[in-house]
Amino acid sequence: MKEISDIRKDFPILSRKVYDKPLVYFDNGATTQKPRCVIDTVDEVLTTYNSNIHRGIHALSDKASEEYEKAREEVRAFINAGKTEEIVFTSGTTGSINAVAFSFGERYIGRDDEIIVSNLEHHANIVPWQMMCERKNAKLRVIPINDNGEVLFDEYLKLLSKKTKLVAITQASNALGTILPVKEIIRAAHSMNIPVLVDGAQGIQHGIVDVSDLDADFYVFSGHKIYGPTGIGVLYGKEKWLTEMPPYQGGGDMVENVTFEKTTYNVLPFKFEAGTMNFPAAIGLAAALRYVTLIGRENIRERENELLQYATSRLLQIDGLKIYGNIEDKISIISFLLKDIHMYDTGMILDKLGVAVRTGTHCAQPVMDRFGISGTVRVSMCFYNTKEEIDVLAAGIEKVKSMFA
Ligand code: PLP
């Protein structure tokens, strides 16, 4: 693995100051910073071959289309999908889940059917299903979690029934860090011929994805959470499903033939890509995936585990600090509260010290409700963070405490 000092040089923003203090960026669960190669790639698209894809016969359009399709192939290889036809570009995880909720819902869901989610889901993997249930008079069922933030597998098995039409589950909780036993969840669902959508928004960032090994029916993620640009996301779907599902948006490029009497649709994956796609971001995403591959996904996991262990032991030494989500198998996220100190006070003081953490529900209000709290302070680390930064965080938390003592 590259030296950490060299890795940090790859990310221009990491050398900036905030309130005259070196930036300590611990909000990677919300969005990650971008390496120079991603910034340069998007810049190169816009300065040298910007042109609408799949539309023109001129040189610029050819080049843009070629790079966009190359990006699709790189995404396919990265997540180990079988075919490029199974890779649909979207605006992000939210866009991908809404697409499936609408399209799968239209095709397969009827009155009294059930969709299973877990208590750990981000709002993006709850609300689109609720909207679909409202449209179709279907029901949302929820797998409960225990006090450590783990899903109760036996309860999940009890929820599976003939009425279940889909399981939609996150690979890792953005609120607590819990890694879910997704493979086992999928295996149990498949034993009853029920498809599974995996929300990979957090999982992908920490290098844990192989859709073929998982046997996921759908796998979705956002470019901006894996060091790529915002405004681009991926919907992987098994060919069988994507073929049977109707398009969820109509417009240019998703059609084969249009007349006022009847329109026929384009082949996969274009059937699901209506209008001008965010091709500079898709090409930028491919650059991000190449960067992650260069650093090494195993190296990333190892380094982030080390940071998680170090940060957990440092934070647990702080009197009055309680961590939510206490299992071994976690991504590098720590959610905590300080006794008698409001999370926003903690977050605001840390900010003044140059430390960026997230405070609130993390768009996972049901998780907070489960613990009877209104939110937490979340530290989300990634491989470019350092133990020294964790020391700055720990000292900052001590300072917060002393200010409220
Ligand atoms: N799912 C999970 C687990 C997330 O952590 C997030 C974002 O934090 C999302 C979905 C939504 O991602 P986006 O806002 O990029 O669509």
Residues whose N, C-alpha, C, O or C-beta is under 5 A from the ligand:
A	BS01	PLP	G29 A30 G92 T93 T94 G95 H122 A124 T170 A172 N174 D199 A201 Q202 S222
